[in-house]
Amino acid sequence: MSSDFESYEQDFAVLTADITGRIGRVPKLLGDEKKQMVANIEKQLEEARELLEQMELEVREIPPQSRGMYSSRMRSYKQEMGKLEADFKRSRIAYSDEVRNELLGDDGNSSENQVGC
């Protein structure tokens, strides 16, 4: 039984490492490439959530006397997931601000540009 859990753990570790790398690249991308990366990260985050659900189901099947260690690991994975989601949200907000500024032609100094009119 714990071998299934450990397999899910390995999958989760690989997936979260990939997500972390992709989140770091979002601010450096432009246009459609950035939109595609954001969409890919959203899919991967959903996949990671599903892995956590599978891991929780496995923990429920483990005898109570052995469950403590796995429950502790699950709390850690949930915290990691929360951090990933927060990091992704921040990268998306930065992306949204960047797009807004491009569309408005705002370089962040618009009030200085209007002085002397």
Residue pairs with C-beta under 8 A, 6 or more apart in sequence:
1 58
1 61
1 62
2 58
2 62
2 66
2 70
4 58
5 55
5 58
5 59
5 62
5 70
8 51
8 54
8 55
8 58
9 55
9 73
9 77
11 51
12 48
12 51
12 52
12 55
12 77
15 44
15 47
15 48
15 51
16 48
16 80
16 81
16 84
18 44
19 41
19 44
19 45
19 48
19 84
19 88
20 84
20 87
22 37
22 40
22 41
22 44
23 41
23 84
23 87
23 88
23 91
25 37
26 34
26 37
26 38
26 41
26 91
26 92
26 94
26 95
27 91
27 94
27 95
27 98
29 37
34 95
38 92
38 95
41 88
45 84
45 85
45 88
48 81
48 84
49 81
52 74
52 77
52 78
52 81
55 74
55 77
56 74
58 70
59 67
59 70
59 71
59 74
62 70
100 106
101 107
101 108
